[in-house]
Every structure is written in C-alpha cells, then in structure tokens.
Amino acid sequence: MEVLFYLLIFAILILLFILLKDKNLLITIVCSIFIIEIILAPKLCIDGVISGSLLFFYKVFPSLFSFLVVSNIILSCDGVYIYSKLIGKALCKPLRLPTSCSFVLIISTLCGYPLGAKYACQLYEKRIIDLFTCERLLNIASNASPLFMLGSVGVSMLKSPFIGYILLLSNLLSCIFMSFLIPSKKVCYKPIAHRNHTHVNENIGKVFKNSIEDSLKNCISIGGFVILFSVVNSILKNNALFNLLISSISSITHISGSIMEGIFLGMIEMTNGCSLISSSTASLNLKIILVSFLFTFSGLSIISQVYSFTYKFKISLKKYSLRKILQGIICSIFSLSLYNLFSLKLSQETFLPYYKLTTYFSYLFILTILLLITPWILYKLKHLFHVS
C-alpha cells in the first residue's frame, strides 16, 4: 500500500511538472475534475456553498460593507491628503513609506484583509504612489482583522482573550518588521497627485451613491471567493485521496492527522485551518505557532482576493505570496515569544483573577496610548486647519 502511495505521488508530481508548462491546460483539467466532483457529490458541494454563504453573510459582509462604504467616502472627500497631513509623518516615516500611505495603513489595521490591498491599488491607480511603493505597501498593510484574531481565534477557538491580544500584537509587529525587511527607494517619490494639490469638492449625494455601489461590487466579488473556497475545502475534507495523503504524511512525520489537515486546509482558507488546529489535541504552544502562521499567510482564498485588485498592474503575485510566507514565520516567532513572556508574568500575579488582569492591562494600554498621542493630535490639528 505504501509503495502504491509513493508511486501515486510521483505520478502526480510528473503530471504537474508537465501541466505547469501550459497554464490553460492545467486550469482546464483542474476545473474538469471540479465539475466531476460536483456531479458525483452534489450534496457535498451544496453544503459547501451554504456554509460559505453563511460565513460571508453573517461574519464577513456586516463588517466589510460598513468599512468599505465609510472608507470610500473618506477617499472621495480628500481623506488621503488630510490623513497624510495629520498623521502621515508619524505613521509612515518609521515604515519608510510616503505620508499618503497613512490612510491605507489605518484602514488595514482596523479592518484587515483585503482592504489594505484594495486601497493600496487605488492609490497607485490615482497616481498618488508609484508601483514600487504599492508593492511594498501590499505586504506592510497586510494584516488579519482584529475582530477575527480577538473574537474568532482568541475567544471562540483558543478560549482565551489574552491569547487573542498576543496574536493581534504579533500580527501587527510582523507587518512593521516586514517594512524593514522589504527594501525601499532611497530617492523619495513625489506623488503626482500631491504636487499641485487642489481640494476636492464632490457632491455629497454622488459620493454616497458611488461609495455604496463600489462597496457592493467589491463585497459580491469577495463573497464569491469565500463561497468558492468553502466548496473546495468541503470537497477536499471528504475526498478519499486527500484523507489517504494526510494519513500517510501523518504516519511518516508522526504529526497528528488533525494538525496536518488543519495546515493543508488552512493554506487554502485560513478560518477552517485555524478552527481544525485549535480543536486538535496539540500543545498550546504548537497551536499558537500554527494559527499565527495561517492567519498571517492568509491562505489562497485571501491571496486570490488580493489578486482581484492587483491583476491590472505589473505586480508580482509570486513575490507577494513568498513575502506572506516569510511574514507568517515572523509572526509565529513573535506570538510564541510574547505568549511565553507574558504568561510567565501573569502566572506570578496570583492576587488578581485572570480575566480581571487581562481586562486591566487592555484598558491601561489603551489609556496610555491615548494620553501619549492626544497632545500631538491637537498640535497637528492646529497646524492643519491654521488655527492660531
């Protein structure tokens, strides 16, 4: 049986090598196999579509649509210029980015995938940033949604708000770290749109209409990707060949089958992978490492969504994907280090209940940040609007 398995893997590798030379042939064969699976197991595919639709309509759409509408309104009302003047230098200079990128960084930090990619491409399309900066920005403004990390992964999957905050901090630190790893231009690019800036005065009714239409269009596109990859995951999970592959790799590497399945499916769609790994019997340290990698890498589903914005430009998807793998490894290292560091300190604080201690640190951290930046914001507002 083991010999047959190795022969099968060898045959698949040879076939892939031949097919990769002809992209159209490869896509046609993969789609044909997909159609056969739909015919052979229609209920499985229908369940996958329903599962993906529920995930999109109840988890993705409510937050994504609101953010898209508001962000589009800000963009139409000269928001990029205002943000660049207000917090551009403080936010972008340490990351070696033009001040006009501040809007994209804030939106990405607050909402996560794939809004960073969408607005980075939009800035390039409007000639506010150049192609090189856009490529850098794609991998810097590239983080999972804080709500997903804190709520879905931290509280629901790993049953710990504290771990959720560790994952969020690690993910943001990995984005900052990537800004130092990805080379930047020594010569500063002066954006064409900002050389002779004229204040935008759009009709508010038109702005609302265009923002809603653009948001719905993008939401439908993203929803399509979510549903499609949900069907792919559903087919793979119930495929005999996939299960044979997982069990064989598991027996060779002595790694749990549920972990292997979580890694493979997580590389396709991160939510499914994170859920499988969180519910496995692996140690908490291993769960943190793998989950951090998966939601930072983001999976083929998110990468496809990013590609739906970048395909019009000469942006290398291969380079973007390789950088995401590197970022995933960096985030895993940060997550494990921070968890072990803070959990050791927290375990020594026996006089406070765990949940109170976590809440206390959260509020203290937010209050400290607000106190530190309030004078600077007031100073910037004064100069921005020429208040004497």
ZASE-146123 format. One record per atom (N, C-alpha, C): z, x, y. Coordinates in steps of 0.1 Angstrom, whole numbers, plus 5000, padded with zeros to 4 digits. Layout:
ZASE-146123
ZXY
...
***
This chain:
ZASE-146123
500050084988
500050005000
500050095013
500850195012
500950285024
499650365026
498950395015
497650465016
496650375023
496650245019
495750145025
495950125040
497250125043
497650115057
497050225066
497250355061
496750465068
495250465069
494550425058
493050405058
492650305069
493350195069
493050085079
493250135093
494350215096
494550265109
493450365113
493050455103
492050545105
490650485109
490350375101
489150295103
489150235117
490250185121
490350115135
490150215146
490750335144
490650445154
489150485156
488450505144
487050545144
486250435151
486550305148
485750195154
485950195169
487250215173
487550215188
486850325195
486750445188
486050555194
484550525197
483950455187
482550425188
482350315199
483250215198
483050105207
483350135222
484250235224
484650265238
483450325246
482450375238
481250435244
480450325251
480550205245
479850085250
480849975254
481249965267
482249875272
481949735269
480649695271
480249555268
480449515254
480049605245
480149575230
481649565227
482549645232
483949635229
484549505234
484249465246
484749335252
484249215244
482949225240
482349115232
483049095219
483249205212
483949205199
485349155200
486149205210
487549165212
487549015215
486648965224
486648825227
486248735215
485348785207
484848715195
486048695185
486848805184
488048805175
489048695181
489148695194
490048605201
489648455198
488348435199
487748295196
488048255181
487848345172
488148325158
489548285156
490448355163
491948335162
492248195167
491548155178
491748015184
491347905174
490247935167
489647835157
490547825145
491047945140
491847945128
493347895131
493847925143
495247875145
495247805159
494647685160
494647615173
496047585179
496947545170
498347505174
499047625181
498847745174
499447865179
498947895194
497647875196
497147905209
497547805219
497647675215
498047565224
499547595228
500347635218
501747665221
501847775231
500947875229
500947995238
500547955253
499547865254
499147805267
500347735273
500947645266
502047565271
503247655275
503547755267
504647855270
504247925283
503047975284
502648045296
502647955309
502247835307
502147735318
503547705323
504547685314
505947665317
506547785325
506247905319
506748025326
506148035340
504948005342
504348015355
504847905365
504847785360
505147675369
506647665373
507547715363
508947705366
509547835371
508947945368
509548075372
508748155382
507448155381
506648235389
506148165402
505548045400
504947975411
505947935423
507147885420
508047835431
508447955441
508648075435
509048185445
507748245450
506748265442
505548335446
504748265457
504648125456
503848045465
504548055479
505848035480
506548045492
506348175499
506548285492
506448415497
504948445502
503948395495
502548415499
502248345512
502748215513
502448145525
503048205537
504348235536
505048305547
504448435551
504148515541
503548655543
502248645550
501448545545
500048525552
500248485566
501248405569
501448355583
501848475592
502748555586
503148685594
502048775596
501148785586
499948875587
499048825597
498848695598
497948635608
498448635622
499748645623
500348645636
500748785641
499948875637
500149015642
501449085636
501849035625
503149085619
503049235615
501949285611
501849425607
502149515619
501549475630
501849555643
503249545647
503849425646
505249405651
506249485641
505949475628
506849545618
506649695620
505449745623
505249885624
505949945636
506049865647
506749905659
508349895657
508749785650
510149765648
510849855638
510349865626
510949945616
510050045609
508850065615
507850145609
508250295606
508750355617
509150495616
510250515606
511350435607
512450455599
512150435584
511250335581
510950295567
509850385561
508850415569
507650485564
507650635565
508250685575
508250835577
508850905565
510050865560
510550935548
509650925536
508850825535
507950805523
506650865526
506450925538
505150995541
503950885541
504250775548
503250665549
503050635564
501950575568
501750535582
502750415585
503050395597
504050295601
503550155598
502250135597
501650005594
501949955580
502450045571
502750015557
504049945556
504849935567
506249885566
506249735561
505249655565
505149515561
505049505546
504149585540
503849585526
505049625518
505749725523
507049775516
508049665516
508249595527
509349495527
508949375518
507749335519
507249215510
507449255495
506949375492
507049425478
508549425473
509449485482
510849495478
511449355476
511049255484
511749125483
511149045472
509849055470
509148965460
508649025447
508349155448
507949225436
506449215433
506049235420
504649225416
504149085418
502749075421
501849175425
501549175440
502549135448
502349115463
502149255470
502749355465
502549485471
501149525470
500549505459
499049545457
498149455465
498549325466
497649235474
497649275488
498749295494
498849325509
498449475512
498549565502
498049695504
496549695505
495949615496
494449605497
493949525509
494749435513
494449355526
494449445538
495449535539
495449635550
494249725550
493849765537
492749855536
491449785540
491349655536
490149575539
490049555554
491149545561
491149525576
491049655583
490949765576
490749905581
492049945589
493149895585
494449935591
494950065584
494650085571
494950215564
493650255557
493650385554
492450435546
492650425531
491650465524
491650445509
492750535503
492850655507
493850745501
495350685503
495550635515
496950575518
497150455509
496050375507
496050255499
496450285485
495850395479
496150435466
497650475464
498150545474
499550595474
500450465475
500150375484
500950255487
501050165474
499950165467
499950085454
501050115445
501350255444
502350295434
503750315441
503750305454
505050315461
505650165463
504750085468
505149935469
504849865456
505549915446
505249865432
506549845424
507249735427
508549715420
508549575415
509449555405
509649415399
510449335409
510349205407
511049115416
512549125415
513349135426
514849145425
515449035417
514848915419
515348795412
515148805397
514048865393
513748895378
514748995373
515049105380
515949205375
517349155375
517749095385
519149045386
519448925378
518548825379
518848695372
518348705357
517048715355
516448705342
516948815333
516848945337
517249055328
518749085328
519349095340
520749125341
521649025336
521548905341
522448795337
522048725324
520748675324
520348595312
520148685299
519548795300
519148875288
520348975284
520749055294
521849155291
523249105293
523348985298
524648925301
525549005310
525049065320
525849155329
525249165343
525849095353
525249115367
525349255371
526349335367
526549475370
525249555366
524849535354
523649605349
522449565357
522349435361
521249385369
521149465382
522249485389
522249565401
521849715399
522349765387
521949905383
520449915382
519849815375
518349815372
517649795385
518149715394
517449695407
517449825415
518649885416
518750015424
517850125418
517850125404
517050235398
515550205400
515150085400
513750045402
513250085416
514150065426
513750095440
513850245442
514750315435
514850465436
513550525430
513050465419
511850525413
510650505422
510650405430
509550385440
509650495450
510850515455
511050625465
510650765460
511050785447
510850915441
509250935439
508550825436
507150835435
506450875448
507050845459
506450875472
506451035474
507451095468
507551245469
506651315459
506351245447
505551305437
504051285440
503651175446
502251155449
501951225461
500951315461
500551395473
500151315485
500451355497
500051285509
499151375517
498351315526
497551385535
498351455546
497951585549
498651655560
498151605573
496851565574
496351515586
496651365587
497251325597
497651185599
496351105602
496250995595
495150905597
495450805608
494650795618
494950695628
494150565626
494850455622
494150335618
493250285629
492050245625
491050195635
491550065642
492249985634
492749855640
493749875650
494449995650
495550015660
495250105671
493950155672
493650245682
493650175696
492950065696
493049975708
493549845704
494849835703
495349705697
495349595708
494849485703
494849365711
495649255704
496549195711
497449095705
496748975700
497048935688
496348825681
496948685687
496048595689
496548465694
495748355686
496048345674
495348245665
495948105667
495148005664
495547865664
496547845653
497747795655
498747785645
498347695634
497647585637
497147495626
496147565617
495247645623
494347715614
495047825606
496047885612
496847985604
497547925592
498147805594
498847735583
497847695572
496747645576
495747595567
495147715559
494747825565
494247945558
495348005549
496548005554
497648065546
497847995533
497947855534
498147775522
496947785512
495747775518
494547785509
494547925502
494748035509
494748165503
495848185493
497048125496
498148135486
497948055473
497347935475
497047855463
495947925454
494947985461
493948055453
494548175446
495348255452
495948365445
496948325434
497748215437
498648165427
497948125414
496748055416
495948005404
495448125396
495048225404
494548345397
495648415389
496748435395
497948495388
498348415376
498448275379
498748185368
497848195356
496548215358
495648235348
495948355339
496248465346
496648595339
497948575330
498948505336
500148475329
499948395316
499148295317
498848205306
498048275296
496948355300
496148425291
496948525282
497848605289
498548705282
499748645273
500148525277
501048445269
500448405256
499148365256
498448335244
498248455235
497848575242
497648695234
498948735227
500048725234
501348755228
501748665216
501448535218
501648435208
500848465195
499548505197
498748535186
499248665179
499548765186
500048895181
501348875173
502248795178
503548785172
503448715158
502448635156
502248555144
501048615136
500648735139
499548795132
500048885121
499548865108
499948945097
499749095098
498549125104
498249265105
499149335116
499449265126
500349315137
501749335131
502249235123
503549255117
503649365107
502449385099
502349495090
502449635097
501749635108
501749755117
503149795122
503849685127
505249705132
506149755121
506149685109
507049725098
506749865093
505449905093
505050035088
505550145098
505350125111
505850215121
507350225121
507950115119
509450105118
509950185107
509350175095
509850245083
509550395084
508450435091
508150575093
509150645103
509350565115
510150625126
511650595125
511950505115
513350455114
513950385126
513050325134
513350245145
513350095142
514250015147
514349875144
513049805146
512649715138
511349635139
511349555152
512549495156
512549415168
512349505180
512849625180
512649715191
511149755192
510549785181
509149825181
508249705186
508649585181
507849465185
508049445200
509249465205
509549445219
508749545228
508649675223
507949775231
506449745231
505849705220
504449675219
504149555228
504849445226
504649325233
504949335248
505949415251
506349445265
505349525272
504549605265
503449685272
502349585276
502249465269
501249365272
501849275283
503049225281
503649135291
505149165291
505649205302
507049265303
508149165300
508049045304
509148945302
509448925287
508348905279
508548895265
509149015258
508749135262
509249255257
510749275260
511049255273
512449265277
513349175270
512949055267
513748955260
513948995246
512949045239
513049085225
513949205224
513849305233
514749425232
516149385235
516349295245
517749255249
518449185237
517749105229
518349035218
518449115205
517949235206
518049325194
519449375192
519649445180
520949505177
521049645182
520149695190
520149835195
521349855204
521749985207
522850015216
522449975230
523449955238
523249905252
522550015260
522850145257
522150255264
520650245261
520250225249
518850225245
518150095251
518849985251
518349865257
518049885272
518949955279
518749985294
517550075296
517450175288
516250275289
514950195287
514850115276
513550055273
513249945283
514249865286
514049745295
513549805309
514249915314
513849975326
512450025326
512050085315
510650135314
509650015315
509949915307
509049805306
508749735319
509849695327
509649625339
509149715350
509249845349
508749935359
507249965356
506949985343
505549995339
504749865342
505449755340
504949625344
504049555333
503449625325
502649565314
501149545318
500349515308
498949495311
498649365319
499549265317
499449145325
499449165340
500449245344
500649275359
499549365363
499249465355
498149565359
496849495361
496549385352
495349305354
495449225367
496549185371
496749105384
496449205395
496949325394
496749425404
495249455405
494649465394
493149495393
492349385400
492849265399
492149155406
492049165421
492949245426
492949275441
492149405444
492249505435
491649635437
490249655433
489649565425
488349585419
487249605429
487449555441
486349555451
486249695457
487349775455
487349915462
487350025451
487050145456
486950255447
488350315444
489150225438
490550265434
490550285419
491050395414
491150425400
492250355393
491950255384
492950185377
493650275367
492950375362
493450475352
494550555359
494350595371
495350675378
496550595382
496250465386
497350375389
498250355376
497650335365
498350305352
499150425348
498550545349
499350665345
500550695354
500350665366
501450675376
502550575373
502150455368
503150355364
503950395352
503350465343
504050515331
505050625335
504650705344
505550815349
506750745357
506450645365
507450575372
508450505363
507950455352
508750385342
509750485335
509250605333
510150715327
511250755337
510850765350
511750805360
512850695362
512450565362
513350455363
514350455352
513850475339
514750485328
515850585329
515450705334
516450815336
517450775347
516950715358
517850665368
518850565363
518350465356
519150355351
520250405341
519850485332
520850535322
521950625330
521450705339
522450795346
523350715355
522850615362
523650535371
524650445363
524150385352
524950305344
526150375338
525850495333
526950575327
527950625338
527450655350
528250705361
529150595366
528550475369
529350365375
530250295364
529750285352
530550215342
531850295339
531750425340
532950515338
533950485349
533450475361
534350455372
534950315372
534150215368
534650075368
535650055357
535450135345
536450115334
537750165338
537850255348
539150315352
539850215361
539150125367
539750025377
540249905369
541449915363
541949815354
542749705362
542949735374
543749635382
542949515387
541649525387
540749415391
539949365380
539749225378
538849175368
537449225371
536649235360
535349285360
534449215370
534449085369
533449005378
533849015392
535149025395
535549035409
535249175415
535349275407
535049405411
533549425414
532649365406
531249365408
530849295421
531449175423
531149095435
531649175447
532849235446
533449305457
532549425461
532049495452
531149605455
529849555461
529349445456
528049395461
528149355476
529249275479
529449235493
529749355502
530449455497
530849575505
529549655508
528649665498
527449735500
526549675511
526349535510
525549465519
526149475533
527449455534
528149465548
527949595554
528149705546
527949845551
526549865556
525549825549
524149845553
523849765566
524349645567
524149565579
524849625591
526049675590
526749745601
526049865605
525449935596
524750065599
523450035607
522749935603
521349915609
521349825621
522449745623
522449655634
522249715648
522949825651
522649895664
521249945666
520649995655
519350045655
518249935657
518549815651
517649705652
517649645667
518849645672
519049595686
518249695696
518449815693
517749925702
516249905701
515749885689
514249875687
513749745693
514449635692
514049505698
513949515713
514949585719
514949605733
513649685738
513349785731
512149865734
510849795731
510849715720
509649645716
509249545726
510149465730
509849355739
510149385754
510349515757
510549575770
511649495778
512849485771
513949415777
514749525784
515049505797
515849605804
517349585803
***
